[in-house]
């Protein structure tokens, strides 16, 4: 807190509209306080919360008179007749809203025999806006002198010095400075730090004088405070004064961090000459100093940057790389020539830095060069791709699109599509639709990947048409996923499948079946009707496609159909596939209500009965780890006794234990079961997790 | 500093140039670790749940060598030491209970701070003074003044700092990029959902756990007011209490307000008005920025953006209008926010969650808390970083610290 600032703000507050006083329910402040005081500091916090709310409200502008009254009431109860917890709590309130009226009473506590109470009083005064608080703190500090201070006394002294530093009141400088020259160790450090927090010449002079005699930790604190003063002066426009401090501290007598901080200050206070200073540092041998110098390039003046850029070629390669990178980080497009020149440099590291810089500083004119580099066998090809993806300028997407439309080579086409996708270039969608319907499977896959990111539901007809050009086992799956991703953008879930249903109507019967698996991934009531019809179709292709569709179903709404298939189908492959689909949708980790978890568990119990292979049984047991219900645990635990399934049961149980919400209320039961897991599992990592959950607080 | 250590650190600084801005491409995912003197040596200070998780994240980067762990809770400390040694298959990791002993080591380049919130500022500032780069978990500070003091220390000592809010880019995918690319036009309103403010701590006294000394508990409290031990505080349960944290407002708020401010380009600004809900016309705590944008604390469990040309939230994850390319800042290097920090340690660039950005995000959270606590609107000058016209509210921008700690 700064006293001067507080005074200014108080003045402003006085001009503000009065705030509504707190509702005391017909009682006076004194009556309310007297009623609440006996319960303050007690385990039941209702009374102190009530009084605290009153205090907070009284701190509002316009409530000055009742605030003074409340603080006076609290101040009167700070003596040792009040229990300690209540005294500490009242001091905390006075720390927040106390002013002149409470200074004397709080200062009296500075002599309390209880260190904890004294310390709380120090903080209350540290935060008190009255100048009298500084006087009281310095008076108390003056009494704490000489080498006879015990450990507690030194600590208290540090607290007083810190409080004076917190207040930032120049009136305390003289006494603090005296403490800088006495004792040794933490009190002197605290004095040096306090002087750093107090603005003004007097504190600066005291620190400057102390520097010549200070050693060790005290010297480091003095130096840090001097740099703080330097920074304050620099911010205030007193550049020469700041520069003098930095110069004084950038010597070998100081610790390395101090030297580096001073060097930073020197560069910042050098204006246009900072370029030369950075060049000098970068051609030296101190790598840490070079790192500091590079860090200052971001804020250099135009003149200093010009100097630096003009001599770039004279720097050693590592420094050139650093400078180019730092210049790029400024984002100043006028420095594009530096990036372009570097991108053509013979040295590989400089070239790499230049190409990366183009990604930040370049415009559409850099596209050709980056494309050439991307297509070359040059080591920077990958970096060029990164820069093309990042290039922020206007016209770059249009330029890339024109190149894509003219491109004949599949490899480059794929790369260009990837770049446009990463650039979120929605203008590329028509070109991507065309590419998705092309003849090259690699290009089609890249195009669908781009469409997945960039297309919107109105593009679905085009995507579906292109989908029919894809080949099963090659590029069909990614195309399906892209279409589903775009379809689910439609907020109306029931309308999502409409474009696919429309396409089925318009597509020749022998190709329509190709669209069924896609329908299954989207789901919805309308789709289920269509799929159910197809499931009973006598056309084998349609039936098979419907099986894939229902097994692709995205959620539990097809449980009934899948269970029927798993139970009644005469084809083993269909049974297996539907069982696997049931496991997938019922054990995926999603938010479920307790009822939904129980429903999923019931389906998995049925699936367990229907499973004919251990693979599915294991998948059920592992997957049930995501169905977080205590009944699930009861179902899984017995499988620990079946050697073939015990490891999967262990995984499921540990996953259930992962849920704190489930584990906490059933801690004892989980502890026993986790012990069994630890004894059973062959997976060391799983055993560690089990131990962690068992011992978790 | 020994000659060997000096050589190693200087080598690292020099090799930084060669790796500048690209984070040693391919390195993070390479099976071949760099030579020992090319690695970034790190220490973890605060090895509870979040700290140890972050520590694992950093150790997965082959260029990192974790050499020390520090925690006042013996169980956390020992678990972390074992974890590091198990990872490297040696016994080299040293364990400390006082962070100052870690900072005194000349062979450590950077520290990961995963302590409770009330320690973040002091350790960050002391680390900067000791010449260490800093990765600090969010919320990066407990008060507005702490945040500014951290910015000053990072800049003064030329250090690289990253806050630990991986969710700004990590959780919200393409939203910031989309908004920076103009997909919503001008964003007029943002709804940010996260927990509420912290309050007083009245936990009863418990016995210290076996192995933990009174001095270690004293160190856990550090700059916070003295109080008796309670086990939940050392097990991550400190967040509801004002002396150690700003509650849900600063916990998830540091992520989500930070994300909203970044996405809308307000990440280097602050609000001018903070109005708490009044049970009448003001439903949500409302921040008003100088350009008129309103940011509300409340909504539907996440972030919702309302722009002149569209909306964006979990229900509308893709805006109707396509985004143009933008110069939105993003991570340097590879491997998310950890990779960003490591790349910047080498290149000396500012991290994605640079201290100024972290401070501005936390400031919003703190101002919201003050308005909630005091139940009155605040006016704020985001340039001077002062609450205007309400001196008692302004006191909450800072808090005196318990001896011997201070913000110097």
Interface residues (C-beta under 8 A of the other chain):
Chain A: X1 X5 X6 X9 X10 X12 X13 X15 X16 X19 X43 X45 X48 X49 X52 X53 X56 X57 X59 X60 X61 X67 X88 X92 X95 X96 X97 X116 X119 X120 X122 X123 X126 X127 X129 X155 X156 X158 X159 X162 X163 X165 X166 X186 X190 X193 X194 X196 X197 X220 X221 X224 X225 X227 X228 X231 X256 X257 X260 X261 X264 X265 X286 X287 X288 X290 X291 X292 X294 X295 X296 X298 X317 X318 X319 X321 X322 X324 X325 X326 X328 X329 X331 X349 X352 X353 X356 X360 X382 X383 X391 X392 X393 X394 X396 X397 X423 X424 X425 X426 X427 X454 X456 X489 X491 X697
Chain B: X1 X9 X10 X11 X12 X13 X14 X15 X16 X17 X18 X20 X21 X22 X25 X128 X129 X130 X131 X152 X155 X156 X157 X158 X174 X177 X178 X181 X200 X202 X204 X225 X226 X231 X232 X235 X315 X316 X317 X318 X320 X322 X323 X324 X325 X326 X327 X347 X348 X349 X350 X373 X374 X375 X376 X386 X387 X388 X389 X390 X391 X392 X393 X394 X395 X396 X398 X399 X400 X401 X402 X403 X404 X405 X406 X407 X408
